[in-house]
């Protein structure tokens, strides 16, 4: 078995013990090691600031420091470098105290052979690396959970109360955070904006772009009542933010409850309108996705009159591209069939059954 280079700092003032350590490591290491020697604690700690080490072999009795204080000073100053304490038989209590305070192991001078030394160093390095990985994973889990919590707060707390209409929305991210967005908000001149969007890729970065997109939609809808103009202006901002590295597909409808009608603009994202007989009309995209071309103009489609019983479905490709354990995707036809089968149920239940 080959091992990577191990960088060892030996802080020891006894030249005979330094010689012993060098020879023990040379005889049974089985890999490449680099041993740097310092005679005093102060010099050793300075070396730790100047270059990386994988482990410290620390004598507790040095000219400038004695006993447990030697370990405590090194432990504080050497950050996360694992320490193996060296001591003689008369000072084992201090060595045990050092292990209780964070040292990886202790070795008794004069009773160390090559196998014991190598095993102690390797165990110390591996334990320290494992703890670092576990600590980093815990920090990542905390950050992801915080990001997920913050992102969930960006979604509507509940549907708007619109006379003559029933509305429901839900998102089910496959990871801690996602790039999908749905939202409802008032638009200039009356009416409700209803939006759904999908940011390219997955993870933390798309969730930031999703939050930006939501902010642009809400802000622009206060000064623009036309969905196409809202998306056209949002595209300019997104192009500046992404420099063409990411894109957003987005469908924005403006619902006029008093007229029972809607108009929409769609950038690379189509949605679906079902009538009471189960017929499905595809509300096709009116432009390419946002984020590619700063000069993109997103047209608004012609107004659509809504009849009693019409059902508007806004979804992202996470629905129809969801794979089964056997491999095949859920697919658009199955999504449409599920909606038709549940057509008479409240929108919230339709979403729950579709997700199921």
N, C-alpha and C positions, 0 to 999 in steps of 0.2 A: 504494500500500500504506500502511495506517495502522499506527502503532506506539504502544504504550502509553507512558504518562509514564515518562521516564527521569530519575532523580534523580542529579545529578552533583555531587561535591564536588571543587572545585579548590583545592589547597593550593599557593599561589604568592605570593611576596612582591613580584614585579615588577608594578606597576600597568599598564605597557604590555602585558605578556604576558597579563594578565587581560583587558584590553580586546580584544586580538586573539582570545583564546579565545571570548569572548562573541559576537563578531561572526562568527567562523567557524561557530559552532553555530547562530546565528540564520539564516545564509544557506542552509544545505543540510541541515538536520536532517530535514525531512520529517515531523515529528511534534511532540510536546510534550515539552520538557525543562525541568528546573528546575536551575539552576546556583547552588550555594552556594559562596561564596569564603571562605577562611581564609588569613591571611598567615603563620601560624606552624604548625609541626607539632603543638605541644601543643594549640592551639585546634582544629585539624582533628580530632584524635583525640577531643577532648571532644565535638565535634559528632557523631562516629560513635556515641557512646554515647547521644546524646539523640534521634537521628532516623535513619530508614533511608536508605541510599544504595545505588544500583545499581552505581556505579563511582567510583573516586577517580583524579583526575589529579594526580600528585604530582611537584612540583619537588624534585630531589635537593639543591639548594643553598638552604637556608632560614636565617633568622637564628638559629634555635635548634637546627639539625641540618644536617650536611653529609654528602654522599656516600652510600655503600651503607648506612651506619647509619640514614640517614633512611628508606630503604625497609624495612629489617629491623624497625625500631620500628613503622612503620605496618602492616606485614604481620602482626606479632604482635598488635597492639592492635585492628586493624580486622576481626578474625575472618575471615569468608569473603567480604568485599567485594573484587571484582577491582580491581587497581591497574594503571594505565598510567603509566609513568614519563616525566617531562619533563626534558630535560637539554640542554646545549649541546654543540657538537662536541668540545670539549676534554675532556669527561667521559664519552665513549661507553663506556669500559671499565667504569665504575661502572654504567651503564645495562644493559650486557650482563650484568654480574654479577647485577643485580637480576632480570633475566628468568630467569637460571639458578636464582635463589633463589625464584622464584614469581610474579614480575610477569607480567602478560599480554602486555605490549608496551612499547616505548619510542619516544618521538618526539623529534626534534631540533628545538629552538626555532629559528625563523626559516626552517625548511624544511617547515613543515606547512601544507597547504592545507585547505580545508573538507572535501573528499571524504576525504582521508587521515585527518583527525581523526574524522569521523563513522564511517568504516569501522573504525578502531582501537577506538573506544568500543563499537560494536555487537558486534564480534567478541569483545571482552573480556567483555561482559555475557553473550553467548550461550554462550561456552565455560565461563564460571563456572556458569551455570545448568545446562548439560549435566552438568558434573562433580557438581553437587549432586544432580541427579536420579539419576545413576549411583550416587553414594554412598548415597543413600536406598534405592535398589533393592537394593544389596548388603546394606545393613543389614536390610532387610525379608526378603530371602532367608535371611539368617543367622537372624533371629528365627523365621521360619516353619520352617526346618529344625530349629532347637532345639525349637520347640513340637511338631513332628512326632515327633522323637526321644523327647521326654518322654511324649507321648501313647502312642506304641507300647509304652513300658515299662509302661503301665497294663493292657495286654491280657495275658492269661495266656501264660506262657512255653511252656506245653504243656498238653495235656488231662489231666484227672485219671485216675488208674488205678483204674477201678471194675470189680470182678469181675463178669463176665457182660455187660459193656457195652463198646462201642467209641464213643469220643467224639472229635470234631474241631471246630475253630472257626477262622475266618479273617476278616479285614477287609481291604477294598481301598478306601481313601479316594480319592475322585476329586480332592481338593485336598490341600494340605499337611497340614491337620488336618480332622477331621470330628466329627460329633455322634453317630455310631453307637457302640454298646457291646455287647460280649458278655463274659461272665464265668462262672466256676465258683467256688463257695466252699462250705465246710461250713456247715450250719445247725444251730440249737439242737435237741438231741434226736436227732441223727444224720441222715443223708441229705445229699444234695448239692443246693445251689441252682444252677440253670442259668438265666442271665438273658440277655435281649437287649433293647436299647433304642435309640430313635432320637429325638434332640433336634431340635426344629424349627430350620430354617435351617441354614446351613453356615458354616464358617470357624472363627476363633479363639474367639469368644465361646461358641458351642455346645460347643466342646471343653472349655471350663472347666466348663460345666454337666454335661457327660458325666462329667468327673472327680468332680464333687460327687455325682452320682447313684450312681456306682460306690462311693464312700466310704460313702454312706448305706446302700446295700444290704448291704455287707459288715458294717458296724457293727450294723445292726438285726437281721441274721440271727444274730448272736451272742446276742441276747436274745429273739428271736421265731422260732418254728418254723413259723408259718402264713404262706404267701406273701401272702395278702390283707392280713393285719395289717402285714406289712413294707411293702407298697406304700401302705397307708393312712397310716402314720407318715411314710414318705418323702415323700408328697405334701404333708404339712403343712410340712415343712422346705423343700421346693422352692417352695411358694407364697410363703414368706417371702423366699426368695432371688431369685425372678424377678418378683414383684409382678404376675403375670399376663401378662408380656411374652413369655415363652417357655413351651413345654410339652414334655413327654416322653411318648412312647408306650413302654410297657414290658411285657414278658412275663416272669414269674418262675415257674419250675416247681421243685417240690421232688421230687427223685427218691429213692425208697426202694429201693435195690438188693436188700436182703434180702427185701422183699415183692414185688419186680418191679411197682412201681406208682408213680404220680406224682399230685400235685395241683398246680394252677397258679392264678395270678391274673394277669389281663391288663388293663392300662389302655390302651385304644385300640390294642391290638396283638394280632393273631391269629397263630397258628402252625399247623403241620400234622403229622398223624400218619398214616403209611402202614403198612398191614399187608402181610403177605407176598404177598398177591394183587395189590398195587398200588392198593388202594382208599385214597382220601385222606379223612381226617376233619379237618374244620376245628375247631381249638380256638379258639373265638370269644372276643372281648373280654368281660370281665366288668364293665368300667366305662369311663368316658371317660378321656382322657389325664390325666397328672399335671401339676400346676402351675396349674390354673384355679381350683378351689374348695378352700379350706382344709378344709372340712368333708366332703370326699368320703370315702365308705366304699367300699373296693375288695373285693368279695366273692371268696371262693375257690371255684373250681368243684369239682364232685364228683370223688372219686378215680377214676383211670383205671387199670385193670389192663393190664399190658403182656404181650404174648405173644412167644414167640421169633420173631425176624424183623421185629418192629415197628421202624419208623424214624421218629424225631421230627426234624422240620425246623424250625429257628428262623431266620428271615430278616427283613431290613428291606426297605423299599420300593425301596431302591437297586437291588435285583435286578430286580423285575418292571417298574419304571419306567425302566430303562435304555433310551435310545432308540438305534435303529440309525442309520447314516448317512442312510438314506432317510427316517427320521422315526418309523416305528412303534415302540412300546415292546415290550420283551421279553415282558411279560405273565405273569400267573399261570399260565394253562394251559401255556405253554411251560416255565415253571419246574417245574411238576408233572411234565410229560412227561420233562424232563431227569433228574429224580430217579428216575423209574420206569425209564428206560433204563439208568441207572447203579446201580440198586438193589443188585446183588450185589457191588459194589466196596466197598473200605474207605471210611469216611466222609471221610477226607482227600482221596481221589481224587474222590469225588462233588463235594466243594466245588471242587476245582480245575477239574473239567469244567464245573460250573455257572458258575464265573467265566469260563472260556474262552468 
